[in-house]
Amino acid sequence: MKAWAEDIGGVSFPLLSDFWPHGEVIKKYHVFRKADGYSERAIFIIDKEGIIRYIDVHDIDDQPSNEVLFEEIKRIQPEVQPAVSDNKEGQEDKLQLDGVMLFCNQWCPGCRRARIWLAKHNIDYIEVDVSRNPQAAAQVKEWTGGNLTTPTFYIHGEVVIDWKEREVARLLL
């Protein structure tokens, strides 16, 4: 949660993350997957009066758009302005795909594993943060059929969606 808050530029309101085995909140909000032992990726925006104003539930592997969250926060509480937005006005440059690229974000566990693996094998790559680069996010969504899945790799013209070590190794080693 802290890494995500830092990744989006910090937030000026309380955040709660409730992972299993504690899980009391995720049970109360009905997003606990008992059979799997974890929750869905669920975002609830609750106003100052304690009223739920926004609910966004995704599969745990799907990453919601920060821009949508920022718009909802502004709608609910106009005086709160998130520090960073996905929307980079005037940024019209086309994304350049070249060599080995890792499309990721700072808080994704699969992205962390991919960085470690790439460093261990001394592989040069370009890292593109999909939470800060709208063109990169759009490209990943195009490759995945609409999902913002991280990590996603572009390896000399081949695309690997999610952290699939064997497939990445086959293309790089």
Rosetta silent file (secondary structure, phi, psi, omega in degrees, C-alpha in Angstrom):
SEQUENCE: MKAWAEDIGGVSFPLLSDFWPHGEVIKKYHVFRKADGYSERAIFIIDKEGIIRYIDVHDIDDQPSNEVLFEEIKRIQPEVQPAVSDNKEGQEDKLQLDGVMLFCNQWCPGCRRARIWLAKHNIDYIEVDVSRNPQAAAQVKEWTGGNLTTPTFYIHGEVVIDWKEREVARLLL
SCORE:     score description
SCORE:     0.000 S_00000001
   1 L     0.000  -44.343  179.639    0.000    0.000    0.000 S_00000001
   2 H   -61.993  -42.981  179.687    2.806    2.402    0.877 S_00000001
   3 H   -63.441  -40.371  179.071    4.604    1.650   -2.404 S_00000001
   4 H   -65.012  -45.154  179.459    1.403    2.230   -4.378 S_00000001
   5 H   -60.039  -41.214  177.667    0.736    5.535   -2.589 S_00000001
   6 H   -67.447  -38.542 -178.439    4.304    6.669   -3.338 S_00000001
   7 H   -62.048  -35.923  179.992    4.020    5.491   -6.943 S_00000001
   8 L   -89.452    7.930  174.350    1.012    7.713   -7.603 S_00000001
   9 L    97.288   11.736 -179.831    2.753   10.673   -6.027 S_00000001
  10 L    90.190  154.182  177.929    1.439   10.444   -2.497 S_00000001
  11 L  -132.441  156.213 -175.765   -2.089   10.892   -1.219 S_00000001
  12 L  -109.453   25.880  179.744   -3.551   13.275    1.329 S_00000001
  13 L  -144.535  161.144 -176.350   -6.109   10.927    2.875 S_00000001
  14 L   -66.062  144.846  174.969   -6.011    7.644    4.832 S_00000001
  15 L  -121.776  149.229  177.423   -5.465    4.336    3.023 S_00000001
  16 L  -131.489  133.463  173.689   -6.223    0.848    4.308 S_00000001
  17 L  -125.449  129.414 -174.481   -4.815   -2.426    3.084 S_00000001
  18 L  -129.794   90.967 -178.881   -6.176   -5.626    4.575 S_00000001
  19 L   -93.402  150.283  173.706   -4.367   -8.779    3.500 S_00000001
  20 L   -65.681  140.254   24.257   -5.109  -12.282    4.662 S_00000001
  21 L   -91.007   -4.611  179.742   -4.603  -13.837    7.254 S_00000001
  22 L   -67.806  -73.337  165.276   -6.056  -10.826    9.069 S_00000001
  23 L    64.123   13.047 -178.016   -8.730  -10.095    6.479 S_00000001
  24 H   -63.585  -41.817 -178.239  -11.482   -8.688    8.684 S_00000001
  25 H   -69.835  -44.248 -178.242  -12.189   -5.751    6.380 S_00000001
  26 H   -63.527  -30.160  175.531  -12.074   -7.768    3.164 S_00000001
  27 H   -69.259  -44.705 -179.010  -14.596  -10.176    4.673 S_00000001
  28 H   -63.601  -31.892 -179.624  -16.933   -7.345    5.699 S_00000001
  29 L   -93.576    6.298  173.824  -16.747   -5.850    2.212 S_00000001
  30 L    60.137   41.185  176.504  -17.331   -9.269    0.587 S_00000001
  31 L  -121.762   13.104  177.349  -14.159   -9.369   -1.514 S_00000001
  32 E   -84.907  129.104  176.975  -12.449  -12.275    0.256 S_00000001
  33 E   -98.912   90.168 -174.291  -11.933  -15.359   -1.900 S_00000001
  34 L   -55.973  -41.067 -177.960  -12.101  -18.030    0.786 S_00000001
  35 L   -63.989  -31.785 -177.757  -11.209  -20.875   -1.600 S_00000001
  36 L   -96.946  -20.219 -179.516   -8.029  -19.046   -2.685 S_00000001
  37 L    80.687   20.850  176.183   -7.135  -17.410    0.637 S_00000001
  38 E  -148.780  173.883 -179.263   -6.873  -13.864   -0.717 S_00000001
  39 E   -98.251  165.883  166.751   -9.020  -10.947   -1.766 S_00000001
  40 L   -69.816  165.895  170.552   -9.913   -9.515   -5.107 S_00000001
  41 E   -80.022  104.478 -173.572   -8.137   -6.254   -5.955 S_00000001
  42 E  -123.038  136.721  178.016  -10.823   -4.021   -4.509 S_00000001
  43 E  -124.464  125.665  175.852  -10.912   -0.287   -4.115 S_00000001
  44 E  -121.324  126.925  173.323  -13.517    1.440   -1.996 S_00000001
  45 E  -103.875  122.587 -175.455  -13.588    5.218   -1.715 S_00000001
  46 E  -117.482  129.561 -177.069  -15.339    6.237    1.486 S_00000001
  47 L   -78.186  179.923 -176.073  -16.243    9.850    2.174 S_00000001
  48 L   -62.897  -23.600  179.559  -15.736   11.773    5.422 S_00000001
  49 L   -87.959   -0.358  179.512  -19.155   10.661    6.672 S_00000001
  50 L    86.286   13.812 -180.000  -18.250    6.987    6.202 S_00000001
  51 L   -92.950  130.294  177.463  -20.443    6.487    3.135 S_00000001
  52 E   -70.649  120.746 -177.808  -19.053    4.295    0.361 S_00000001
  53 E  -107.124  -16.063 -177.689  -19.009    6.502   -2.738 S_00000001
  54 E  -155.070  136.665  176.452  -17.094    4.310   -5.180 S_00000001
  55 E  -131.721  132.090  177.622  -16.399    0.586   -5.546 S_00000001
  56 E  -139.007  112.605 -177.884  -14.021   -0.949   -8.071 S_00000001
  57 E  -117.982  126.235  179.644  -13.383   -4.707   -7.897 S_00000001
  58 E  -126.785  162.720  167.311  -10.929   -6.453  -10.213 S_00000001
  59 L   -60.058  149.129 -175.153   -9.277   -9.839  -10.353 S_00000001
  60 L   -56.079  -27.184 -179.048   -6.129   -9.674   -8.209 S_00000001
  61 L   -85.968   -9.095 -179.812   -3.951   -9.655  -11.348 S_00000001
  62 L   -92.989  136.529 -179.229   -5.722   -6.690  -12.950 S_00000001
  63 L  -104.189  121.756  178.624   -4.494   -3.206  -12.188 S_00000001
  64 L   -70.941  159.349  178.714   -7.103   -0.441  -12.080 S_00000001
  65 L   -76.747  126.698  175.600   -6.452    2.882  -13.770 S_00000001
  66 H   -62.351  -35.228 -178.301   -5.115    5.546  -11.442 S_00000001
  67 H   -60.134  -41.679  178.446   -6.775    8.188  -13.631 S_00000001
  68 H   -62.058  -43.481  179.397  -10.235    6.727  -12.920 S_00000001
  69 H   -62.877  -43.143  179.016   -9.505    6.788   -9.191 S_00000001
  70 H   -60.951  -42.153  179.579   -8.279   10.399   -9.350 S_00000001
  71 H   -63.719  -41.441  178.896  -11.441   11.462  -11.192 S_00000001
  72 H   -64.885  -42.692  179.140  -13.648    9.734   -8.606 S_00000001
  73 H   -62.338  -43.819  178.663  -11.765   11.350   -5.720 S_00000001
  74 H   -63.229  -37.971  179.864  -12.101   14.785   -7.354 S_00000001
  75 H   -65.982  -43.889 -176.787  -15.821   14.174   -7.932 S_00000001
  76 H   -75.145  -40.971 -174.681  -16.433   13.097   -4.335 S_00000001
  77 L  -137.573   80.009 -172.212  -14.107   15.552   -2.658 S_00000001
  78 L   -55.386  -26.467 -178.574  -13.193   18.394   -5.077 S_00000001
  79 L   -74.494  -16.178  178.683  -10.787   20.016   -2.619 S_00000001
  80 L   -90.610  122.475  179.508   -8.536   16.930   -2.642 S_00000001
  81 L  -119.592  109.111  176.331   -6.159   16.936   -5.595 S_00000001
  82 L   -55.066  146.566 -174.340   -3.979   13.842   -6.034 S_00000001
  83 L   -68.384  -28.375 -175.423   -0.345   14.817   -6.547 S_00000001
  84 L  -133.097  148.756  175.698    0.085   12.919   -9.828 S_00000001
  85 L  -127.808  147.057  174.347   -2.196   12.053  -12.702 S_00000001
  86 L   -65.283  -26.634 -173.320   -1.869    9.422  -15.409 S_00000001
  87 L   -80.219  107.326  179.270   -3.012   12.039  -17.898 S_00000001
  88 L  -100.903   93.333 -177.074    0.035   13.803  -19.296 S_00000001
  89 L   -60.526  141.632  177.962   -1.488   16.607  -21.365 S_00000001
  90 L    79.098   -0.061 -178.972    0.345   17.447  -24.530 S_00000001
  91 L   -88.818   90.691 -173.644    2.241   14.171  -24.499 S_00000001
  92 L  -103.951   -6.270 -176.553    1.649   13.108  -28.094 S_00000001
  93 L   -61.359  137.665  176.580    4.867   11.221  -28.804 S_00000001
  94 L   -73.803  141.452  178.128    4.340    7.662  -29.979 S_00000001
  95 L   -65.721  127.884  179.643    5.787    5.005  -27.730 S_00000001
  96 L   -93.582  117.994  177.881    9.025    3.675  -29.219 S_00000001
  97 L   -95.014  124.993 -175.038    9.342   -0.103  -28.932 S_00000001
  98 L  -156.388  134.270  172.652   12.948   -1.210  -29.002 S_00000001
  99 L    62.425 -124.774 -179.634   15.102   -4.082  -27.763 S_00000001
 100 E  -113.054  120.584 -178.711   14.111   -5.381  -24.345 S_00000001
 101 E  -128.187  138.448  176.921   11.435   -3.430  -22.498 S_00000001
 102 E  -113.349  113.184  176.928    9.777   -4.105  -19.148 S_00000001
 103 E   -93.688  117.770 -169.466    6.344   -2.508  -18.759 S_00000001
 104 E  -153.621 -168.910  168.829    5.699   -2.364  -15.043 S_00000001
 105 L  -145.277  173.813 -172.687    4.976   -0.252  -11.974 S_00000001
 106 L   -75.346  -24.451 -172.316    6.762    0.215   -8.680 S_00000001
 107 L  -103.795   -2.232 -176.713    4.520   -1.884   -6.448 S_00000001
 108 L   -75.586  124.010  178.614    3.923   -5.030   -8.540 S_00000001
 109 H   -61.738  -38.870  177.366    5.529   -8.167   -7.001 S_00000001
 110 H   -63.272  -36.637  177.161    5.957   -9.769  -10.453 S_00000001
 111 H   -64.545  -41.212  178.174    7.760   -6.639  -11.650 S_00000001
 112 H   -61.641  -44.598  178.860   10.134   -6.870   -8.684 S_00000001
 113 H   -62.801  -40.003  179.443   10.893  -10.517   -9.496 S_00000001
 114 H   -64.255  -43.512  178.536   11.455   -9.617  -13.153 S_00000001
 115 H   -59.697  -44.597 -179.785   13.891   -6.803  -12.247 S_00000001
 116 H   -62.154  -45.737 -179.691   15.867   -9.155  -10.001 S_00000001
 117 H   -62.334  -45.932  179.757   15.982  -11.842  -12.710 S_00000001
 118 H   -61.637  -42.157  178.436   17.077   -9.369  -15.401 S_00000001
 119 H   -65.599  -43.283  179.620   19.821   -7.983  -13.134 S_00000001
 120 H   -58.144  -34.632 -178.226   20.997  -11.492  -12.201 S_00000001
 121 L   -97.812   11.405  177.709   21.401  -12.315  -15.914 S_00000001
 122 L    51.293   46.640 -179.203   23.017   -8.927  -16.739 S_00000001
 123 L  -100.655  123.723  175.343   20.348   -8.091  -19.294 S_00000001
 124 L   -75.900  136.252  179.914   20.042   -4.482  -20.387 S_00000001
 125 L  -152.879  162.061  175.166   16.455   -3.333  -20.652 S_00000001
 126 E  -103.910  127.572  178.408   14.300   -0.244  -20.723 S_00000001
 127 E  -100.325  130.105 -179.496   11.808    0.037  -17.878 S_00000001
 128 E  -123.824  120.393 -178.057    8.543    1.839  -18.600 S_00000001
 129 E   -84.144  110.260 -177.377    6.187    2.666  -15.709 S_00000001
 130 L   -68.786  -19.095  178.846    2.620    2.115  -16.936 S_00000001
 131 L   -79.198  -13.915 -179.148    1.206    4.131  -14.029 S_00000001
 132 L  -117.782   -6.245 -176.186    3.022    7.252  -15.273 S_00000001
 133 L  -126.474  101.118 -177.258    3.038    6.753  -19.028 S_00000001
 134 H   -59.696  -35.206  179.044   -0.393    6.709  -20.720 S_00000001
 135 H   -65.885  -40.171  178.392    1.030    5.493  -24.039 S_00000001
 136 H   -65.516  -43.348  178.352    2.689    2.546  -22.293 S_00000001
 137 H   -60.813  -43.333  179.171   -0.533    1.710  -20.437 S_00000001
 138 H   -64.059  -38.341  179.728   -2.484    1.855  -23.717 S_00000001
 139 H   -65.448  -44.363  178.986    0.084   -0.379  -25.424 S_00000001
 140 H   -62.382  -43.118  178.733   -0.095   -2.999  -22.671 S_00000001
 141 H   -61.818  -36.973  177.174   -3.903   -2.924  -22.806 S_00000001
 142 H   -63.472  -44.149 -179.267   -3.736   -3.446  -26.564 S_00000001
 143 H   -66.765  -33.965 -172.722   -1.463   -6.474  -26.125 S_00000001
 144 H   -97.706    1.452 -178.618   -3.573   -7.968  -23.324 S_00000001
 145 L    78.507   27.182  174.788   -7.028   -7.377  -24.751 S_00000001
 146 L   114.508  -10.775 -179.697   -7.890   -4.539  -22.395 S_00000001
 147 L   -95.659  145.766  174.982   -6.163   -5.434  -19.125 S_00000001
 148 L   -95.836   80.741 -174.368   -3.291   -3.474  -17.625 S_00000001
 149 L   -95.408  128.413  176.032   -1.226   -6.531  -16.716 S_00000001
 150 L  -126.631  147.332   -5.744    2.237   -6.108  -15.239 S_00000001
 151 L   -75.749  152.360  169.107    4.877   -7.079  -15.840 S_00000001
 152 E  -126.372  135.609 -176.833    4.573   -7.170  -19.609 S_00000001
 153 E  -111.036  142.701  166.264    7.711   -7.613  -21.699 S_00000001
 154 E  -115.876  115.955 -175.457    8.571   -6.497  -25.202 S_00000001
 155 E  -126.728   97.762  177.913   11.587   -8.562  -26.274 S_00000001
 156 L    47.939   48.457  176.697   12.868   -7.835  -29.770 S_00000001
 157 L    94.268  -13.304  177.840    9.360   -7.832  -31.252 S_00000001
 158 E   -99.485  145.459  179.783    7.914  -10.600  -29.048 S_00000001
 159 E  -115.118  132.556  175.099    5.476   -9.828  -26.215 S_00000001
 160 E  -121.140  121.219 -178.023    5.314  -11.767  -22.946 S_00000001
 161 E   -98.920  124.678  179.491    2.390  -10.966  -20.678 S_00000001
 162 L    81.465  171.478 -177.461    2.928  -11.426  -16.953 S_00000001
 163 L   -83.425   97.698  177.464    6.034  -12.879  -15.270 S_00000001
 164 L  -118.761   89.097 -172.353    6.680  -16.109  -17.186 S_00000001
 165 H   -54.086  -45.478 -177.998   10.305  -16.833  -16.397 S_00000001
 166 H   -61.180  -42.538 -178.549   10.702  -19.727  -18.859 S_00000001
 167 H   -68.322  -42.401  177.726    9.315  -17.739  -21.762 S_00000001
 168 H   -62.644  -44.139  179.274   11.433  -14.676  -20.934 S_00000001
 169 H   -61.704  -42.378  179.918   14.520  -16.911  -20.580 S_00000001
 170 H   -58.897  -36.713 -177.117   13.798  -18.578  -23.926 S_00000001
 171 H   -83.817  -22.003 -173.667   13.768  -15.179  -25.632 S_00000001
 172 H  -111.728  -23.716 -174.637   16.777  -13.705  -23.817 S_00000001
 173 L  -105.442    0.000    0.000   19.245  -16.468  -22.973 S_00000001
